[in-house]
Amino acid sequence: MDIREELEKIILQLGLDNPKLELELTPTGRIGGFIISDSFLGKSQIERQNMLWDKLDNILDEEINSKVIGLLTMTPDEVEETDAA
């Protein structure tokens, strides 16, 4: 299992409502992408990131954590708005 698949598996176990993941592995082996979930409704970006990283910091090992360059948190409605633009 590559690092991207491992991170996806971990995120899917966080208990988010109906999560959709769009993660990419860069040529240098770093990981970034989007986490789309109804769990983020009504929360600011700071609240979303705190919610996500409060959980991930307790689970991720140092190797995976050091490879994450960014995880953007969005609701399904926000994705639709972006796609429509």
N, C-alpha and C positions, 0 to 999 in steps of 0.2 A: 504494500500500500504506500503510495507516495504521500508527501507531506500535505498536499492539497486535499486528498481524499481523507486523510487522518483528521484535518481541521474540520472538514465538512461533517464527518461522523460526530465529532465532539460538539459542534454547534447544534446539530440536530437533536442532541440529547439534553439541551439546556431547558427544554420545556416551553419554548416560544410557540405562540399560536400560529399554526399553519405556515411554518417558515419555508421560504424559497431562497436558495443560495445561488449566487452568481460569483464564483471565486475563480481567479486566474493565477497561474503560476508564471512569474516573469522568467525571462531567459537566465537571470542571475539566481533563480531559486527562491525568490521572495513571493509572498502571497498577498493578494488584495482583492477587494470586491465588495459586493453588496449582500446584505442580509435584509430580506423583505419579510415583514411579519405584521399581523394585526396587533401583536403585543406592543408595538410602538405607538399606537393611536393615542393622541392626546398628550404625548410626552415631547419635551424639547430634545434637541440633539444631545445636549449634555446629559439629560436624564437617561436617554437611550444608551449612550456610550457607557455611562456609569453602571446601568443595569447589565449590559453585556459584559463589561470587563470585570465587574464584581464576581461574576460567575467564571469567566474564562481564566482570570488570574489564579483561581484555586484549582484549575484543572490542567491547563497547558503546561507542558514541560518547557524548560528554558530553550531548547532547540527550536520548537515550533514557535514559541512566543517571539523569539528573536527574528524570525522570518516574516512575521506579519507586518506589512507596511501600511495597511489601512483597511478597516471594515466599516463601510458606510451603512447606516441603518435607515431603512425607509419603510413606509406603509404601502400596501398595494395601491391605494389612491394616489400617492405621490409618484409611483412608477407610471401609472396611467397618465398623469399630468405631464410627465417628462416625455413619454412616448408620443403624446398628442402634439407637443410643441414642435 
